[in-house]
Amino acid sequence: MTTTTPAGPDSAPGSGPGPRPAPSKTPGTDNRPARLLAIVLAAQFMALLDVFIVNVAVPTIGAELHASGAELQLVVAGYAITYSVLLITGARLGDLLGHRRVYLTGLALFTTASLACGLAQGTGELIAFRLIQGAGSAVMIPQVLSLIQRNFTGEARGRALGLYAAVLATGAAAGQVAGGVLVSADLFGTGWRPVFLVNVPVGLVLLVLGARVLPRDDTRAPERAHRLDLPGLVLLGAAVSSLTVPLVLGQEEDWPLWSWLSLAAAAVAFALFCAYESRLARRGGTPLIAPRVLRHPGMGLAVFRIMAVMAVNGGFLFVLTLHIQGGLGFSALRAGLTFAPTAVVFGLVGLTWRGWPASWQRALIPAGFALAAVSVAGVGLALRDGHGAGFWLYVAFAGVGTGLALGFSPTLTRALATVRPEDAADASGLLATVTQLGQLIGVAVFGTLFLNRLESLGASGAYTSSDALLVCMFALAATAATGAVSGLVRRRR
C-alpha cells in the first residue's frame, strides 16, 4: 500500500515541482482549472444522482403509469445496464475523438433523454428513454477523469481526484435524499416527473459553460489516429451485458435458469476479451484497455477495494431503503433524509483526508474499511428492535460515511496518481466500470439476501424486516472486513 501520493510522471527529474502550467487560452475558451473542475464534477454529480434518485419515486411511477413490477425494475435498471455496458467504450471514444467534444455530446444526450423521461406518457417510453439516458452518462462520465488527468498534475491533481472521489460516492446517498424531497413536494402536481426534469436546466447551463470553459481538443494528438477496437468492444459489451442484466433483473424474476446461464456466459466472454486484448497488444494494435494499465502498480488492489467498497455502499443503501420504507413505513421524504448524515460525512471526509497528519496516511484505507464494518453492523443492531430512531443509529450512520470515504477516496486517488496522461481514458473507463459493477453486485447480492430472509421468516412487519436487515448488515460488515485485510495479504506476498 502506498503511504504517500506519488508525484507521477509529470514530476520526472527536470520537470520541476508543482503542477504544469495551465494550457494557453484558445480564443473563446476560458481554461482556468477551477472552473473546468467545477463544470465536469457538476455533470458527474448530476449523472450519478440519476442512478439513485428514481428509487424512491418508483411507487409513484407505478401507480400513475400502471406499470408491472418487471417494468418498474427496468425503469430503475435500464439506466444502469447501458451505463455499465458503454462506460469503457465512452472512455475510448474520448481518446479518439477528443474529450471536450465527447463530453459535451454525452451531456447533450443525457439532458435530452432526461427531458424525454420527464414527459413520457407510458412505461415503454420511460424505459426506452432511461436506456438512452444511461448511454449519455456512459459517454460523458469517463471524460471527467480524463480531463482531470490531462489538466492537473502533482498536488493539484491529488486535490482534484479527492473532489472527484467525494462526488462519486456521495451521489448515491444524495440521490435518495433528492428523490424523496422532489416526490414529496409534488411540484405543480407533477408527481414523479421532477426527478427527471430537474436535470434539464442544469444540463443546459453546463452545456453553455462547458463550451466556454473546457479546453479545446488537440486534433493532432497521435492517439486520435487509432481506430476503435470493434472486436474488443463487442466482447466487452457482451460480457458486461451478460453480467449486469441478470444482476438487476434476477431477483425480480426469482432467479430463473436464463439468469444463471447469462452469468456463466459473462465469465466466458470476459476470458475471451482478456485473451483477445492481450494478443492484440502483442501484435502492436490498440486494445480497448491497454494491458499496461492493468499491470500498473497497485491497480489490481485498487480494483478489488473499489469493488468491495461500492458493493457495501450499494447493498447498504438498497436494503436500508427496503427496510425503512417497507418495514418501518417511512414516507419518501423521511426515507430520503435518513441517508443525509452518511452523505454529508462522506463528502467532508473525502475532501479533507489529504490534510490529515502524515503519520495517519498509511493506515487510512484499512482503518476506513474496519470502521465501515463496525458501523454497518452497528446500524443493524440499532434498528433490531423495529424502531427507526436513536442516538447510536446516527453515530453508526456517521461511521459508515467516514469508513466508506476512507476506503474509497484514498484508494482511487492513489491508483490514478501515477497513471500517464495517455492512459487516462483507459484508467477512467476501467475504474468507472468497476465502481458501477460494484454497486450492481451489492444491490443484487445483499438485496437477494434481505428478500430471501423476509420470505423464510414468513411474516411481515417492522420486527421481521429488522431481523432480515440485521443479517444483511452483518454480511455487509464481513465484506468491508475483506477490504481491511486485502493490503496485508499483498504485502506478505
VEXTIMI-602800 format. One record per residue (C-alpha): residue number from 1; residue in three letters; x, y negated, z negated. Coordinates in pm, 1 decimal. Each point is the difference from the previous one (the first is absolute). Layout:
// residues N
NODE    nr   rest         px         py         pz
NODE   NUM    ALA          X          Y          Z
...
END
This chain:
// residues 493
NODE    nr   rest         px         py         pz
NODE     1    MET        0.0        0.0        0.0
NODE     2    THR      135.2     -342.1       93.2
NODE     3    THR       56.3     -229.9     -293.6
NODE     4    THR       12.4     -327.2      193.0
NODE     5    THR     -147.1     -112.6      326.3
NODE     6    PRO      263.9       47.5      268.6
NODE     7    ALA       84.5     -299.8      207.0
NODE     8    GLY      -54.5      184.2      323.3
NODE     9    PRO      177.2      -22.2      330.1
NODE    10    ASP      -46.7     -373.6       22.7
NODE    11    SER      240.2      -39.8     -291.3
NODE    12    ALA      286.3      169.7      174.7
NODE    13    PRO      347.9     -142.8      -55.0
NODE    14    GLY       43.4     -328.5      172.0
NODE    15    SER     -369.5      -76.2       21.3
NODE    16    GLY       -4.9     -200.1     -321.3
NODE    17    PRO     -238.3       25.1     -296.2
NODE    18    GLY     -363.6      -89.0        0.3
NODE    19    PRO     -266.2       15.6      268.6
NODE    20    ARG       71.2      -61.6      364.5
NODE    21    PRO      -89.1     -346.2      131.4
NODE    22    ALA     -359.9      -38.9       99.6
NODE    23    PRO      -51.0       49.3      370.4
NODE    24    SER       -4.8     -318.2      199.3
NODE    25    LYS     -336.0     -145.2       70.6
NODE    26    THR     -167.6       57.9      328.9
NODE    27    PRO     -219.2     -283.5      129.5
NODE    28    GLY     -349.6       37.7     -138.8
NODE    29    THR      112.9      246.0     -269.4
NODE    30    ASP       56.9      -57.2     -372.5
NODE    31    ASN      249.9      264.7     -114.1
NODE    32    ARG       30.9      -85.6     -369.4
NODE    33    PRO       36.5      333.9     -183.9
NODE    34    ALA     -241.8      -75.9     -286.5
NODE    35    ARG     -281.9      -72.9      243.5
NODE    36    LEU       81.4      306.1      207.8
NODE    37    LEU      -15.5      217.3     -311.3
NODE    38    ALA     -328.5     -152.9     -113.4
NODE    39    ILE     -162.4       63.7      339.1
NODE    40    VAL      103.8      362.7       36.1
NODE    41    LEU      -73.6       93.3     -362.1
NODE    42    ALA     -343.8     -163.9       14.0
NODE    43    ALA      -90.2      217.7      297.2
NODE    44    GLN      153.5      302.9     -174.5
NODE    45    PHE     -217.5      -61.4     -305.3
NODE    46    MET     -314.3      -50.1      208.7
NODE    47    ALA       51.0      325.7      188.7
NODE    48    LEU       74.2      202.1     -313.5
NODE    49    LEU     -297.0     -154.3     -176.8
NODE    50    ASP     -219.8      144.5      272.2
NODE    51    VAL      106.8      355.3      -80.0
NODE    52    PHE     -170.4      -21.8     -340.9
NODE    53    ILE     -245.9     -287.8       13.7
NODE    54    VAL     -258.9      221.5      168.1
NODE    55    ASN       -6.9      258.2     -281.2
NODE    56    VAL     -233.5     -188.5     -230.9
NODE    57    ALA     -216.7     -112.8      295.5
NODE    58    VAL      -74.8      355.8      114.2
NODE    59    PRO     -326.9       42.5     -196.4
NODE    60    THR     -137.7     -324.0      145.4
NODE    61    ILE      110.1       92.2      353.7
NODE    62    GLY     -163.9      341.4      -32.6
NODE    63    ALA     -329.8     -147.3     -119.9
NODE    64    GLU      -21.3     -269.6      268.2
NODE    65    LEU      117.1      206.5      298.9
NODE    66    HIS     -159.1      328.5     -116.6
NODE    67    ALA      336.4      172.9       37.5
NODE    68    SER       69.8      361.6      -92.2
NODE    69    GLY      278.0       99.0     -237.4
NODE    70    ALA      223.6      108.9      289.1
NODE    71    GLU      -59.8     -330.7      180.6
NODE    72    LEU       89.3     -199.3     -310.3
NODE    73    GLN      314.2      207.5      -37.7
NODE    74    LEU       99.1      -94.4      354.7
NODE    75    VAL      -71.5     -368.1      -68.9
NODE    76    VAL      256.5       15.4     -280.7
NODE    77    ALA      240.2      248.4      159.5
NODE    78    GLY       -7.9     -114.5      363.8
NODE    79    TYR      219.0     -298.7      -80.8
NODE    80    ALA      252.7      216.8     -184.5
NODE    81    ILE       15.7      259.3      278.1
NODE    82    THR       94.2     -233.8      286.4
NODE    83    TYR      215.4     -206.8     -234.1
NODE    84    SER      207.6      304.2     -101.2
NODE    85    VAL       22.6      151.8      348.0
NODE    86    LEU      117.0     -318.0      175.9
NODE    87    LEU      232.1     -158.9     -259.4
NODE    88    ILE      328.4      133.6      137.9
NODE    89    THR     -117.0      -70.4      353.9
NODE    90    GLY      -72.2     -358.2     -103.4
NODE    91    ALA      349.3      -29.4     -142.1
NODE    92    ARG      158.7      121.0      323.6
NODE    93    LEU     -219.1     -232.5      210.8
NODE    94    GLY      132.3     -292.7     -200.0
NODE    95    ASP      353.8      106.9       75.9
NODE    96    LEU      -78.3       32.9      370.4
NODE    97    LEU     -225.4     -299.2       64.8
NODE    98    GLY      101.7     -243.0     -273.4
NODE    99    HIS     -112.1      -17.3     -363.9
NODE   100    ARG     -166.0     -342.6       29.0
NODE   101    ARG     -203.6       98.3      306.7
NODE   102    VAL     -109.3      335.9     -141.4
NODE   103    TYR      -76.8     -146.5     -344.1
NODE   104    LEU     -230.8     -265.9      145.0
NODE   105    THR     -165.7      256.9      228.8
NODE   106    GLY      -69.5      232.0     -292.2
NODE   107    LEU     -132.6     -287.7     -211.3
NODE   108    ALA     -234.3     -109.1      281.2
NODE   109    LEU     -127.9      357.0       42.6
NODE   110    PHE      -52.4       40.0     -375.3
NODE   111    THR     -186.3     -332.3      -27.9
NODE   112    THR     -225.8       76.9      297.5
NODE   113    ALA      -78.7      347.6     -132.5
NODE   114    SER      -79.6     -147.8     -344.0
NODE   115    LEU     -256.2     -231.4      160.4
NODE   116    ALA     -150.8      294.1      188.0
NODE   117    CYS      -18.2      206.4     -320.9
NODE   118    GLY     -179.7     -280.6     -180.8
NODE   119    LEU     -256.1      -31.8      282.0
NODE   120    ALA      -50.1      376.7       57.7
NODE   121    GLN     -365.1      107.1       19.2
NODE   122    GLY       50.1      372.8      -38.3
NODE   123    THR      228.4      255.0     -162.0
NODE   124    GLY      148.3      116.1      331.2
NODE   125    GLU       99.8     -354.6       90.5
NODE   126    LEU      152.1      -56.9     -343.4
NODE   127    ILE      207.1      319.9       19.7
NODE   128    ALA      129.1      -87.7      348.1
NODE   129    PHE       99.2     -352.6     -103.7
NODE   130    ARG      168.9      132.6     -315.9
NODE   131    LEU      216.2      222.9      220.8
NODE   132    ILE       98.2     -304.8      206.9
NODE   133    GLN       63.3     -200.5     -316.3
NODE   134    GLY      241.1      268.7     -122.4
NODE   135    ALA      178.4       -5.9      336.1
NODE   136    GLY       45.0     -376.9      -29.4
NODE   137    SER      154.8       42.9     -344.3
NODE   138    ALA      232.3      272.9      125.8
NODE   139    VAL      128.5     -231.1      273.9
NODE   140    MET       37.9     -298.3     -233.9
NODE   141    ILE      128.5      140.1     -330.7
NODE   142    PRO      335.6      150.5      111.3
NODE   143    GLN      102.3     -337.1      141.7
NODE   144    VAL       -9.9     -148.6     -351.1
NODE   145    LEU      296.1      204.8     -122.6
NODE   146    SER      181.8      -41.0      329.3
NODE   147    LEU      -34.5     -380.1      -10.7
NODE   148    ILE      123.9       -2.8     -360.5
NODE   149    GLN      296.5      221.2       87.4
NODE   150    ARG       96.9     -214.7      297.7
NODE   151    ASN      -43.9     -343.3     -158.8
NODE   152    PHE      128.6       46.7     -357.2
NODE   153    THR      328.6      133.4     -138.1
NODE   154    GLY      168.5       50.4     -336.0
NODE   155    GLU     -188.5     -129.5     -302.9
NODE   156    ALA     -259.1     -168.2      221.2
NODE   157    ARG      -86.1      336.2      155.9
NODE   158    GLY      -21.4      161.0     -343.3
NODE   159    ARG     -245.6     -262.6     -122.0
NODE   160    ALA     -206.1       29.3      317.0
NODE   161    LEU      -15.4      378.5      -33.1
NODE   162    GLY     -102.7      -37.7     -363.8
NODE   163    LEU     -291.7     -218.9      107.7
NODE   164    TYR      -84.1      248.1      273.8
NODE   165    ALA       -8.2      289.1     -248.2
NODE   166    ALA     -219.6     -196.5     -241.4
NODE   167    VAL     -247.2      -84.9      275.3
NODE   168    LEU        1.7      354.2      135.5
NODE   169    ALA     -116.3      171.0     -315.3
NODE   170    THR     -215.7     -270.8     -159.9
NODE   171    GLY     -216.1        6.5      313.8
NODE   172    ALA     -156.0      327.8     -114.8
NODE   173    ALA     -127.8     -125.1     -336.8
NODE   174    ALA      -76.3     -347.0      135.8
NODE   175    GLY     -215.0      158.6      271.2
NODE   176    GLN     -216.9      167.2     -260.9
NODE   177    VAL      -39.7     -329.9     -186.9
NODE   178    ALA      -76.5     -204.0      313.3
NODE   179    GLY     -247.6      260.3      122.7
NODE   180    GLY     -189.8       -8.0     -327.6
NODE   181    VAL      -14.1     -379.8       -4.6
NODE   182    LEU     -116.9      -34.7      361.9
NODE   183    VAL     -265.1      272.7      -17.8
NODE   184    SER     -140.8     -128.3     -328.8
NODE   185    ALA       -7.9     -359.1      127.4
NODE   186    ASP     -220.8      104.5      296.1
NODE   187    LEU       88.2     -321.7      182.6
NODE   188    PHE     -300.0     -136.5      193.0
NODE   189    GLY     -163.5      341.2      -29.6
NODE   190    THR      267.0      163.7      215.5
NODE   191    GLY       67.5      286.9     -242.1
NODE   192    TRP      309.5      198.9      103.0
NODE   193    ARG       91.8     -201.7      309.9
NODE   194    PRO      227.9     -258.2     -171.3
NODE   195    VAL      252.7      274.3      -84.2
NODE   196    PHE       81.2       -2.8      373.4
NODE   197    LEU      -89.8     -356.5       99.3
NODE   198    VAL      234.4     -150.0     -261.3
NODE   199    ASN      288.0      111.3      221.7
NODE   200    VAL     -112.1     -213.4      294.1
NODE   201    PRO       81.0     -354.6     -121.8
NODE   202    VAL      317.3      125.2     -168.6
NODE   203    GLY      109.5      179.1      317.7
NODE   204    LEU      -67.1     -303.3      219.1
NODE   205    VAL      204.4     -226.5     -226.9
NODE   206    LEU      286.9      249.1       -3.7
NODE   207    LEU       -9.0       27.2      380.0
NODE   208    VAL       33.8     -376.9       38.7
NODE   209    LEU      274.5      -29.5     -261.5
NODE   210    GLY      177.6      314.4      117.8
NODE   211    ALA       27.5     -132.3      355.3
NODE   212    ARG      184.8     -301.3     -141.2
NODE   213    VAL      201.6      153.7     -283.1
NODE   214    LEU      124.0      336.9      126.7
NODE   215    PRO      333.6       -9.1      184.8
NODE   216    ARG      -29.2       64.7      370.0
NODE   217    ASP      109.3      341.7      125.1
NODE   218    ASP      337.9       39.4      163.3
NODE   219    THR      -93.4      172.0      322.7
NODE   220    ARG      369.5       57.1       71.7
NODE   221    ALA       40.6      239.3     -297.8
NODE   222    PRO      138.4      333.6      126.9
NODE   223    GLU     -259.6      211.3     -175.4
NODE   224    ARG     -275.4     -157.6      211.8
NODE   225    ALA      123.4      200.1      298.1
NODE   226    HIS      -63.0      334.8     -166.4
NODE   227    ARG     -309.6      187.6       97.7
NODE   228    LEU     -258.0      118.3     -246.8
NODE   229    ASP       53.1      363.3     -102.3
NODE   230    LEU     -334.7      128.7      127.1
NODE   231    PRO       52.6      373.9      -77.7
NODE   232    GLY      109.9      -91.6     -351.2
NODE   233    LEU     -300.4     -229.7      -32.2
NODE   234    VAL     -238.8      279.5      100.3
NODE   235    LEU      159.5      250.4     -239.5
NODE   236    LEU        2.7     -244.4     -291.7
NODE   237    GLY     -355.6     -112.9       70.0
NODE   238    ALA     -116.8      362.3        6.0
NODE   239    ALA      185.4       74.9     -323.9
NODE   240    VAL     -129.9     -300.9     -192.8
NODE   241    SER     -354.9       43.1      136.2
NODE   242    SER       -2.7      368.6      -95.3
NODE   243    LEU      109.1      -98.3     -351.2
NODE   244    THR     -215.6     -307.0      -63.4
NODE   245    VAL     -334.5      116.5      142.8
NODE   246    PRO      -41.9      299.3     -235.2
NODE   247    LEU      134.1     -205.6     -290.9
NODE   248    VAL     -266.6     -266.0       39.2
NODE   249    LEU     -289.0      224.6      112.8
NODE   250    GLY       75.6      334.0     -164.4
NODE   251    GLN     -162.9      -73.1     -336.3
NODE   252    GLU     -317.4     -135.8      161.9
NODE   253    GLU      -30.6      316.6      210.9
NODE   254    ASP       89.0      235.1     -291.7
NODE   255    TRP      337.6       91.6      155.2
NODE   256    PRO     -115.0      213.0      296.3
NODE   257    LEU      231.9      229.6      194.8
NODE   258    TRP       79.1     -265.8      261.3
NODE   259    SER      152.1     -224.3     -268.6
NODE   260    TRP      251.6      265.7     -105.7
NODE   261    LEU       83.5       84.3      360.8
NODE   262    SER       55.5     -369.9       65.3
NODE   263    LEU      242.1      -27.4     -293.6
NODE   264    ALA      192.3      302.4      130.0
NODE   265    ALA       11.0     -158.0      346.9
NODE   266    ALA      138.5     -318.7     -155.3
NODE   267    ALA      297.4      191.8     -142.8
NODE   268    VAL       70.9      155.0      341.1
NODE   269    ALA      -30.8     -335.7      178.1
NODE   270    PHE      234.0     -169.9     -248.8
NODE   271    ALA      259.8      274.2       52.9
NODE   272    LEU      -25.0      -36.5      377.0
NODE   273    PHE       27.4     -378.2      -30.1
NODE   274    CYS      318.0       21.8     -211.1
NODE   275    ALA      157.5      251.8      238.5
NODE   276    TYR      -84.7     -209.3      306.1
NODE   277    GLU      123.7     -326.6     -152.4
NODE   278    SER      331.8      157.9     -104.7
NODE   279    ARG       52.1      143.5      349.1
NODE   280    LEU      -87.3     -333.7      161.4
NODE   281    ALA      249.8     -185.0     -221.2
NODE   282    ARG      277.0      250.0       83.2
NODE   283    ARG      -66.3      -58.5      371.1
NODE   284    GLY       42.8     -375.8      -44.1
NODE   285    GLY     -370.3      -84.7       24.5
NODE   286    THR     -204.2     -238.8     -214.6
NODE   287    PRO     -209.1      202.6     -248.7
NODE   288    LEU     -310.3     -139.8     -166.1
NODE   289    ILE      185.1       11.5     -333.8
NODE   290    ALA      378.7      -22.0       10.7
NODE   291    PRO      150.4      298.5     -187.7
NODE   292    ARG      255.6     -232.6     -161.6
NODE   293    VAL     -287.7     -171.1     -184.1
NODE   294    LEU     -103.6      331.8     -155.2
NODE   295    ARG      364.2       69.8      -92.0
NODE   296    HIS       44.3     -346.8     -150.0
NODE   297    PRO      134.4       23.8     -360.4
NODE   298    GLY     -288.0       16.5     -243.9
NODE   299    MET     -272.2        7.4      267.5
NODE   300    GLY     -109.3      357.8      -74.4
NODE   301    LEU      -31.4      -70.3     -372.1
NODE   302    ALA     -181.6     -324.9       73.8
NODE   303    VAL     -249.8      180.0      224.2
NODE   304    PHE      -72.6      251.6     -277.5
NODE   305    ARG      -41.3     -266.5     -266.0
NODE   306    ILE     -218.0     -224.5      214.0
NODE   307    MET     -216.9      299.7       89.0
NODE   308    ALA      -30.7       90.1     -370.3
NODE   309    VAL      -77.1     -350.1     -127.4
NODE   310    MET     -259.2      -67.9      270.3
NODE   311    ALA     -164.9      340.1      -56.0
NODE   312    VAL      -34.2      -90.0     -368.0
NODE   313    ASN     -126.4     -347.2       90.4
NODE   314    GLY     -255.3      125.6      252.3
NODE   315    GLY     -120.8      288.3     -217.5
NODE   316    PHE      -24.1     -219.6     -310.6
NODE   317    LEU     -211.2     -267.2      169.5
NODE   318    PHE     -224.8      252.1      175.5
NODE   319    VAL      -89.2      225.0     -294.1
NODE   320    LEU      -35.2     -294.6     -236.3
NODE   321    THR     -243.0     -161.7      245.0
NODE   322    LEU     -203.2      321.1       11.3
NODE   323    HIS       -7.5       12.9     -380.2
NODE   324    ILE      -87.6     -358.9      -81.6
NODE   325    GLN     -264.4      -35.1      270.8
NODE   326    GLY     -142.4      352.0       -7.5
NODE   327    GLY       62.0      106.5     -359.7
NODE   328    LEU      -16.4     -329.7     -189.0
NODE   329    GLY     -245.9     -171.6      235.6
NODE   330    PHE      199.5     -321.6       45.7
NODE   331    SER     -116.3     -249.8      260.5
NODE   332    ALA      211.9      -64.7      308.8
NODE   333    LEU      126.2     -326.3     -152.2
NODE   334    ARG       91.3      150.6     -335.8
NODE   335    ALA      158.9      300.8      167.1
NODE   336    GLY      214.0     -226.7      215.0
NODE   337    LEU      107.7     -223.1     -289.5
NODE   338    THR      105.9      305.8     -199.2
NODE   339    PHE      306.5       26.8      223.0
NODE   340    ALA      104.9     -363.5      -45.4
NODE   341    PRO      249.0       59.9     -287.8
NODE   342    THR      184.0      266.0      198.3
NODE   343    ALA       18.3     -219.7      311.3
NODE   344    VAL      116.5     -311.9     -187.4
NODE   345    VAL      270.9      180.9     -196.6
NODE   346    PHE      117.9      184.6      311.0
NODE   347    GLY       41.4     -328.1      184.3
NODE   348    LEU      183.2     -171.9     -285.9
NODE   349    VAL      243.2      285.7      -50.6
NODE   350    GLY       56.8       35.1      374.5
NODE   351    LEU       95.8     -367.0       19.4
NODE   352    THR      224.4      -17.4     -308.8
NODE   353    TRP      187.5      331.5      -36.2
NODE   354    ARG      304.4     -125.6      193.4
NODE   355    GLY       57.8     -265.8     -265.9
NODE   356    TRP        4.2      244.8     -290.6
NODE   357    PRO      332.6       74.6     -177.2
NODE   358    ALA      256.3      180.4      215.9
NODE   359    SER       40.2      269.6     -265.4
NODE   360    TRP     -364.9      100.4       56.2
NODE   361    GLN       15.6       31.3      377.5
NODE   362    ARG      134.1      355.3        9.2
NODE   363    ALA     -286.4      133.2     -209.6
NODE   364    LEU     -286.8     -199.4      152.1
NODE   365    ILE     -127.7      261.1      247.2
NODE   366    PRO        2.1      309.8     -226.9
NODE   367    ALA     -130.9     -209.1     -290.3
NODE   368    GLY     -279.8     -128.9      222.0
NODE   369    PHE     -108.7      349.0       99.0
NODE   370    ALA       16.2      113.1     -363.4
NODE   371    LEU     -207.0     -298.9     -114.7
NODE   372    ALA     -253.3       65.9      275.8
NODE   373    ALA      -30.4      363.0     -113.0
NODE   374    VAL      -63.1      -96.2     -362.3
NODE   375    SER     -239.0     -282.8       89.7
NODE   376    VAL     -207.7      201.5      247.5
NODE   377    ALA      -47.1      267.9     -266.0
NODE   378    GLY      -87.3     -278.8     -243.7
NODE   379    VAL     -280.4     -123.3      228.2
NODE   380    GLY     -150.3      349.9       -1.3
NODE   381    LEU       22.9       22.8     -380.1
NODE   382    ALA     -149.7     -348.6      -48.0
NODE   383    LEU     -302.4       94.4      214.1
NODE   384    ARG      -46.9      354.7     -128.9
NODE   385    ASP     -292.5      -91.6     -229.5
NODE   386    GLY     -222.1     -114.8      287.9
NODE   387    HIS       31.3     -373.5      -65.1
NODE   388    GLY      154.3     -265.9      221.4
NODE   389    ALA      175.9     -246.9     -229.4
NODE   390    GLY      263.1      -26.8     -270.4
NODE   391    PHE      328.0     -175.1      -71.1
NODE   392    TRP      217.6      301.9       77.6
NODE   393    LEU     -165.3       42.9      337.6
NODE   394    TYR      124.4     -340.4      114.2
NODE   395    VAL      344.5       67.9     -143.6
NODE   396    ALA        5.6      320.6      205.9
NODE   397    PHE     -115.7     -188.1      312.0
NODE   398    ALA      287.0     -246.6      -45.9
NODE   399    GLY      239.9      292.5      -43.8
NODE   400    VAL     -121.6      158.8      323.4
NODE   401    GLY       56.7     -324.5      189.7
NODE   402    THR      347.4      -45.8     -149.8
NODE   403    GLY      106.3      360.1       57.8
NODE   404    LEU     -120.2       20.8      359.2
NODE   405    ALA      160.8     -335.1       83.2
NODE   406    LEU      336.2      114.6     -136.3
NODE   407    GLY      -28.7      330.5      183.7
NODE   408    PHE      -89.8     -164.7      329.2
NODE   409    SER      154.5     -346.0       39.2
NODE   410    PRO      366.3       78.6      -84.4
NODE   411    THR      -19.2      322.7      200.9
NODE   412    LEU     -120.4     -178.2      312.4
NODE   413    THR      236.6     -293.8      -38.3
NODE   414    ARG      309.1      214.1      -51.8
NODE   415    ALA      -88.2      239.6      280.7
NODE   416    LEU      -18.0     -287.7      248.5
NODE   417    ALA      285.4     -209.5     -137.3
NODE   418    THR      263.8      147.4      233.4
NODE   419    VAL     -215.4       93.0      299.2
NODE   420    ARG      146.8     -162.1      310.4
NODE   421    PRO     -219.5     -257.7      177.0
NODE   422    GLU      -15.5      217.3      311.9
NODE   423    ASP     -146.1      282.1     -213.0
NODE   424    ALA     -258.2     -223.8     -167.2
NODE   425    ALA     -286.6      120.3      220.5
NODE   426    ASP       73.5      368.0      -69.1
NODE   427    ALA       37.5      -53.4     -374.3
NODE   428    SER     -311.9     -216.3      -26.4
NODE   429    GLY     -213.4      246.7      193.7
NODE   430    LEU      129.5      295.5     -201.7
NODE   431    LEU      -53.2     -155.2     -343.6
NODE   432    ALA     -336.7     -153.8       91.5
NODE   433    THR     -117.1      342.0      120.4
NODE   434    VAL      129.1      169.5     -315.4
NODE   435    THR     -181.7     -260.2     -210.9
NODE   436    GLN     -329.4       62.1      176.6
NODE   437    LEU       36.7      378.7       -1.5
NODE   438    GLY       77.2      -12.3     -372.6
NODE   439    GLN     -325.5     -186.3      -61.3
NODE   440    LEU     -197.0      249.3      209.0
NODE   441    ILE      155.7      301.7     -169.3
NODE   442    GLY      -72.6     -148.4     -341.6
NODE   443    VAL     -364.1      -65.7       85.9
NODE   444    ALA      -46.7      344.6      155.1
NODE   445    VAL      176.4      208.1     -267.3
NODE   446    PHE     -113.0     -177.6     -314.7
NODE   447    GLY     -343.9      -85.6      137.0
NODE   448    THR      -54.0      368.9       72.7
NODE   449    LEU      121.7       92.6     -349.1
NODE   450    PHE     -240.6     -249.4     -159.8
NODE   451    LEU     -304.0      108.1      203.0
NODE   452    ASN       73.1      371.1      -42.2
NODE   453    ARG       31.7      -48.4     -375.1
NODE   454    LEU     -337.8     -175.9       -7.4
NODE   455    GLU     -154.4      285.6      197.2
NODE   456    SER      148.3      266.2     -226.9
NODE   457    LEU     -140.1     -172.0     -309.1
NODE   458    GLY     -347.2       18.4      155.1
NODE   459    ALA     -135.5     -312.2     -170.7
NODE   460    SER       -8.6     -372.8       53.1
NODE   461    GLY       54.6     -302.4     -218.1
NODE   462    ALA      274.0     -213.4     -148.0
NODE   463    TYR      148.0      274.0     -220.1
NODE   464    THR       23.2      249.4      286.1
NODE   465    SER      156.9     -260.0      224.9
NODE   466    SER      245.7      -91.1     -276.3
NODE   467    ASP      106.5      363.3      -29.6
NODE   468    ALA       65.7       20.7      373.7
NODE   469    LEU      184.9     -332.7      -13.9
NODE   470    LEU      225.3      118.8     -282.2
NODE   471    VAL      106.5      307.8      199.6
NODE   472    CYS       83.0     -220.9      299.3
NODE   473    MET      192.3     -251.4     -209.6
NODE   474    PHE      220.9      274.9     -142.9
NODE   475    ALA       62.6      131.0      353.7
NODE   476    LEU       88.5     -352.7      115.7
NODE   477    ALA      233.9      -36.6     -298.9
NODE   478    ALA      179.4      320.4      100.2
NODE   479    THR       41.6     -135.8      353.8
NODE   480    ALA      148.2     -325.0     -132.3
NODE   481    ALA      240.7      200.8     -215.3
NODE   482    THR      148.0      160.3      312.8
NODE   483    GLY      102.5     -344.7      116.1
NODE   484    ALA      176.6      -62.1     -330.8
NODE   485    VAL      222.0      308.9       34.2
NODE   486    SER       56.5      -12.4      377.7
NODE   487    GLY      311.5     -215.4      -24.8
NODE   488    LEU      150.2      228.2     -265.2
NODE   489    VAL      -21.5      297.8      233.7
NODE   490    ARG      168.3     -198.7      277.4
NODE   491    ARG      288.7     -112.2     -225.4
NODE   492    ARG       67.0      357.2     -112.4
NODE   493    ARG       24.1      112.7      359.1
END
